[in-house]
Amino acid sequence: MYDINPIQKKRIDEKLNTINKYRPLPSSQVAKLQEKFRIEMTYNSNGIEGNSLTLKETFLVISEGLTIKGKPLKDHLEAKDHFEALQYLGDLIEHNKKHTVSEILIRQLHQIVMQETGREWAGKYRNANVIISGSDHTPPEAFEVPKLMRNLVKWISDNQNKLHLIALSSIVHHKLVSIHPFFDGNGRTARIVMNIFLMQAGYPLVTILKNDRRKYYNVLDKADKGDYDPLIRFIAQNVERSLNIYLQIITPKSQNKEKFFKLSEIALKTPFSAKYLNLLARQGKLEAFKKGRDWLTSKKAIDDYLINRQRKR
């Protein structure tokens, strides 16, 4: 049975518990956090699929209603639709913490994601076979999709109380993109569906970074072959990144906040090279998260790793 790495689980559980201690947060702060996370996810999730808008341009399109000169209309519409889908998801969870993941909900989310750029097939299962460019995976025949989607919903029901939510959401994400039930928008929809389970449990919105696209596709390829551990570890790292950002914002100024540094900077204060720290971060053995293309970690994370290593010895 697949599950989250115990070391990651301990760190993540502690951070979620800390966030819960600060709840309920002021409504104004919640609104600002939601906008920040939704814009970031919109930029990255669309960017993975080839959208050309920058993070700042995504913000201007969504928050200011501006049109970016030289950028395709399709990219503007994708940004607005994706952000609206996240708003819809947020409203659902706010009013129903235990919302059931069903075929209807998945199709509703896809309909919003594709409402302006693929209106004729938005929310509808594909009726023809497709090929995924740049992947060895061949999606199932179109006639198999309805049955496979029913099986997916049943799998969720059968396993929801057996797996850690991060493991569950990671596997659901892969199963959904593997089925590839729609002509377009499968990845964006799957990343939103993944967040349903996490947000219902109190986690902040989790984003897969555009800069991690190659690694993201790599762990999905491994999942295609039945190896889910790299995917679960990868998603757990992104969950922890969101928790770190959330904590940095909500922690009162009067309290000492954990400071994060680039690996090249903190390596100078440790017995490890930046290259070795990078390996530990990618393996999930060292608490770290990515900002842009750089891995960040803290002195506390280094100390925790050393303590854990000493215990194993």
C-alpha positions as CSV (number, residue, x, y, z in Angstrom):
1,M,0.0,0.0,0.0
2,Y,1.4,3.4,-1.0
3,D,1.8,6.1,1.6
4,I,3.7,9.3,2.3
5,N,7.3,9.2,3.5
6,P,7.2,9.2,7.4
7,I,9.7,12.0,7.7
8,Q,7.7,14.2,5.4
9,K,4.5,13.2,7.1
10,K,5.8,14.3,10.5
11,R,6.9,17.7,9.2
12,I,3.8,18.3,7.2
13,D,1.5,17.3,10.1
14,E,3.3,19.6,12.5
15,K,3.0,22.6,10.1
16,L,-0.7,22.0,9.5
17,N,-1.3,21.8,13.2
18,T,0.5,25.1,13.6
19,I,-1.7,26.7,11.0
20,N,-4.8,25.3,12.7
21,K,-3.8,27.0,15.9
22,Y,-4.0,30.4,14.3
23,R,-7.5,29.7,12.9
24,P,-9.9,31.3,12.4
25,L,-7.9,33.9,10.5
26,P,-9.2,37.5,9.9
27,S,-11.5,37.4,6.8
28,S,-9.4,40.1,5.1
29,Q,-6.2,38.1,5.5
30,V,-8.0,34.9,4.2
31,A,-9.1,36.8,1.1
32,K,-5.6,38.0,0.3
33,L,-4.1,34.6,0.9
34,Q,-6.7,33.0,-1.4
35,E,-6.1,35.5,-4.2
36,K,-2.3,35.0,-3.9
37,F,-2.5,31.2,-4.0
38,R,-5.1,31.1,-6.8
39,I,-3.2,33.5,-9.1
40,E,0.0,31.6,-8.5
41,M,-1.6,28.2,-9.3
42,T,-3.4,29.7,-12.3
43,Y,-0.1,31.0,-13.7
44,N,1.8,27.7,-13.0
45,S,-0.9,25.2,-14.0
46,N,-1.6,27.0,-17.3
47,G,2.1,27.5,-17.8
48,I,2.7,23.8,-17.6
49,E,0.4,23.5,-20.6
50,G,2.1,26.2,-22.6
51,N,0.3,29.4,-21.6
52,S,2.7,32.3,-22.3
53,L,1.5,34.8,-19.6
54,T,4.0,35.6,-16.9
55,L,3.0,35.6,-13.2
56,K,2.6,39.4,-13.2
57,E,0.6,39.4,-16.5
58,T,-1.6,36.7,-15.0
59,F,-2.3,38.9,-12.0
60,L,-3.1,41.9,-14.3
61,V,-5.4,39.9,-16.5
62,I,-7.3,38.5,-13.5
63,S,-7.3,41.3,-11.0
64,E,-7.2,44.4,-13.3
65,G,-9.0,43.0,-16.4
66,L,-6.1,44.2,-18.6
67,T,-5.2,42.9,-22.0
68,I,-1.5,42.1,-22.5
69,K,-0.2,43.3,-25.8
70,G,1.3,40.6,-28.0
71,K,-0.2,37.7,-26.0
72,P,-2.8,35.4,-27.5
73,L,-6.5,35.9,-26.5
74,K,-6.6,32.2,-25.7
75,D,-4.0,32.7,-22.9
76,H,-6.1,35.5,-21.4
77,L,-9.2,33.4,-21.4
78,E,-7.4,30.4,-19.9
79,A,-6.2,32.5,-17.0
80,K,-9.7,33.8,-16.3
81,D,-11.3,30.4,-16.6
82,H,-8.8,28.7,-14.4
83,F,-9.1,31.3,-11.7
84,E,-12.9,31.1,-11.8
85,A,-12.6,27.3,-11.4
86,L,-10.5,27.8,-8.3
87,Q,-13.1,30.3,-6.9
88,Y,-15.8,27.7,-7.5
89,L,-13.8,25.1,-5.7
90,G,-13.1,27.4,-2.8
91,D,-16.8,28.2,-2.5
92,L,-17.7,24.5,-2.5
93,I,-15.3,23.7,0.3
94,E,-16.2,26.7,2.3
95,H,-19.9,25.6,2.4
96,N,-19.3,21.8,2.5
97,K,-16.1,20.5,4.1
98,K,-16.9,16.9,3.1
99,H,-17.9,17.4,-0.5
100,T,-17.9,14.1,-2.4
101,V,-15.7,13.8,-5.4
102,S,-18.0,12.6,-8.1
103,E,-18.1,12.4,-11.9
104,I,-20.5,15.3,-11.9
105,L,-18.0,17.5,-9.8
106,I,-15.1,16.6,-12.1
107,R,-17.1,17.5,-15.2
108,Q,-18.3,20.7,-13.6
109,L,-14.7,21.8,-12.9
110,H,-13.6,20.9,-16.4
111,Q,-16.5,22.8,-17.8
112,I,-15.4,26.0,-16.0
113,V,-11.7,25.4,-16.9
114,M,-12.6,25.1,-20.6
115,Q,-15.7,27.4,-20.8
116,E,-14.2,30.0,-23.1
117,T,-11.5,28.0,-25.0
118,G,-13.2,24.7,-25.6
119,R,-16.9,25.4,-25.1
120,E,-18.1,22.7,-27.5
121,W,-16.5,19.9,-25.4
122,A,-16.3,21.6,-22.0
123,G,-17.5,19.2,-19.3
124,K,-18.0,16.4,-21.8
125,Y,-16.1,13.1,-22.1
126,R,-14.2,12.7,-25.3
127,N,-15.8,10.6,-28.1
128,A,-12.6,9.9,-30.0
129,N,-9.1,8.6,-29.3
130,V,-6.2,10.9,-28.5
131,I,-2.4,10.9,-28.3
132,I,-0.4,12.7,-25.6
133,S,2.5,14.5,-27.2
134,G,5.9,13.9,-25.5
135,S,4.6,11.0,-23.5
136,D,4.9,7.2,-23.8
137,H,1.5,6.8,-22.3
138,T,-1.4,6.0,-24.6
139,P,-4.8,6.9,-23.2
140,P,-7.5,4.3,-23.2
141,E,-10.1,4.0,-26.0
142,A,-12.8,6.7,-25.9
143,F,-15.6,4.1,-25.4
144,E,-13.8,3.0,-22.2
145,V,-13.8,6.4,-20.6
146,P,-17.2,6.4,-18.9
147,K,-16.6,3.0,-17.2
148,L,-13.1,4.0,-16.1
149,M,-14.4,7.2,-14.6
150,R,-17.0,5.3,-12.6
151,N,-14.2,3.0,-11.5
152,L,-12.1,6.0,-10.4
153,V,-14.9,7.4,-8.2
154,K,-15.4,3.9,-6.7
155,W,-11.7,3.6,-6.1
156,I,-11.8,6.9,-4.2
157,S,-14.6,5.8,-2.0
158,D,-12.8,2.5,-1.3
159,N,-9.5,4.1,-0.4
160,Q,-10.3,7.5,1.1
161,N,-10.0,6.2,4.7
162,K,-7.0,3.9,4.0
163,L,-4.4,6.3,2.7
164,H,-2.9,9.5,3.9
165,L,-4.7,12.3,2.0
166,I,-1.5,13.4,0.2
167,A,-1.0,9.8,-1.1
168,L,-4.6,9.6,-2.0
169,S,-4.7,12.9,-3.9
170,S,-1.5,12.1,-5.7
171,I,-2.8,8.8,-7.0
172,V,-6.2,10.2,-8.0
173,H,-4.4,13.0,-9.9
174,H,-2.4,10.3,-11.8
175,K,-5.4,8.1,-12.5
176,L,-7.4,11.0,-13.9
177,V,-4.6,12.2,-16.3
178,S,-4.0,8.6,-17.2
179,I,-7.7,8.1,-18.2
180,H,-7.5,11.4,-20.1
181,P,-11.3,11.7,-20.1
182,F,-11.4,15.0,-22.0
183,F,-10.1,16.3,-25.3
184,D,-8.2,19.1,-23.5
185,G,-7.7,20.5,-20.0
186,N,-7.1,17.1,-18.4
187,G,-3.9,18.3,-16.5
188,R,-5.5,21.5,-15.2
189,T,-8.6,19.7,-14.1
190,A,-6.6,16.9,-12.4
191,R,-4.5,19.4,-10.5
192,I,-7.7,21.1,-9.2
193,V,-9.3,17.8,-8.3
194,M,-6.2,16.8,-6.4
195,N,-6.7,19.9,-4.3
196,I,-10.2,19.0,-3.3
197,F,-9.0,16.3,-0.9
198,L,-6.2,18.5,0.5
199,M,-8.2,21.7,1.0
200,Q,-11.1,19.8,2.7
201,A,-8.5,18.7,5.3
202,G,-7.3,22.3,5.9
203,Y,-4.3,22.4,3.6
204,P,-3.6,25.6,1.6
205,L,-4.0,25.4,-2.2
206,V,-1.1,23.3,-3.6
207,T,0.6,24.4,-6.8
208,I,2.9,22.4,-9.1
209,L,5.4,24.8,-10.4
210,K,5.9,25.5,-14.1
211,N,9.7,25.3,-13.5
212,D,9.2,21.7,-12.3
213,R,7.4,20.6,-15.4
214,R,10.1,18.1,-16.5
215,K,10.3,16.5,-13.1
216,Y,6.5,16.5,-12.9
217,Y,6.2,14.6,-16.2
218,N,8.9,12.2,-15.1
219,V,7.2,11.2,-11.9
220,L,3.9,10.8,-13.8
221,D,5.7,8.5,-16.2
222,K,7.0,6.4,-13.3
223,A,3.4,6.2,-12.0
224,D,2.3,4.9,-15.4
225,K,4.6,1.9,-14.7
226,G,3.2,1.4,-11.2
227,D,5.8,3.2,-9.2
228,Y,3.8,5.9,-7.2
229,D,6.4,6.7,-4.6
230,P,8.2,9.4,-6.6
231,L,4.9,11.1,-7.4
232,I,3.7,11.0,-3.8
233,R,7.0,12.4,-2.6
234,F,6.9,15.2,-5.3
235,I,3.3,16.2,-4.3
236,A,4.3,16.1,-0.6
237,Q,7.1,18.6,-1.4
238,N,4.7,20.9,-3.0
239,V,2.2,20.6,-0.1
240,E,5.0,21.5,2.3
241,R,6.0,24.5,0.1
242,S,2.4,25.9,0.4
243,L,2.4,25.3,4.2
244,N,5.7,27.2,4.5
245,I,4.4,30.2,2.5
246,Y,1.2,30.2,4.5
247,L,3.1,30.1,7.8
248,Q,5.4,32.9,6.8
249,I,2.4,35.1,6.1
250,I,0.2,34.3,9.1
251,T,2.8,34.0,11.8
252,P,2.7,37.1,14.0
253,K,5.7,39.4,13.7
254,S,6.4,39.1,17.4
255,Q,7.3,35.5,16.9
256,N,10.5,34.1,15.4
257,K,9.8,33.0,11.9
258,E,11.9,30.2,10.3
259,K,14.3,31.7,7.8
260,F,14.9,30.0,4.5
261,F,18.1,30.3,2.4
262,K,19.3,29.1,-1.0
263,L,21.2,25.8,-0.8
264,S,24.4,27.5,-2.0
265,E,24.2,30.0,0.9
266,I,23.4,27.6,3.7
267,A,25.9,25.0,2.5
268,L,28.7,27.3,3.6
269,K,27.4,26.8,7.2
270,T,27.1,23.0,7.0
271,P,29.4,20.0,6.4
272,F,27.5,19.4,3.1
273,S,27.9,20.7,-0.4
274,A,25.1,22.5,-2.2
275,K,24.9,19.6,-4.7
276,Y,24.4,17.1,-1.9
277,L,21.8,19.2,-0.2
278,N,20.0,19.4,-3.6
279,L,19.9,15.6,-3.7
280,L,18.5,15.4,-0.2
281,A,15.9,18.0,-1.0
282,R,14.8,16.1,-4.2
283,Q,14.6,12.8,-2.3
284,G,12.4,14.4,0.4
285,K,15.0,13.7,3.1
286,L,15.7,17.4,3.7
287,E,12.9,19.9,4.3
288,A,13.1,22.2,1.4
289,F,10.9,23.9,-1.2
290,K,11.4,25.6,-4.5
291,K,11.1,29.3,-5.2
292,G,11.5,29.9,-8.9
293,R,14.3,27.6,-9.9
294,D,16.0,27.6,-6.5
295,W,15.7,25.2,-3.6
296,L,15.3,26.9,-0.2
297,T,15.9,25.3,3.2
298,S,16.6,26.4,6.8
299,K,19.1,25.8,9.5
300,K,16.4,24.0,11.5
301,A,15.8,21.7,8.6
302,I,19.6,20.9,8.4
303,D,19.6,20.2,12.2
304,D,16.5,17.9,11.9
305,Y,18.1,16.0,9.1
306,L,21.3,15.5,11.1
307,I,19.3,14.3,14.1
308,N,17.3,11.8,12.0
309,R,20.5,10.5,10.3
310,Q,22.1,10.0,13.7
311,R,19.1,8.1,15.0
312,K,19.2,5.7,12.0
313,R,22.8,5.0,12.6
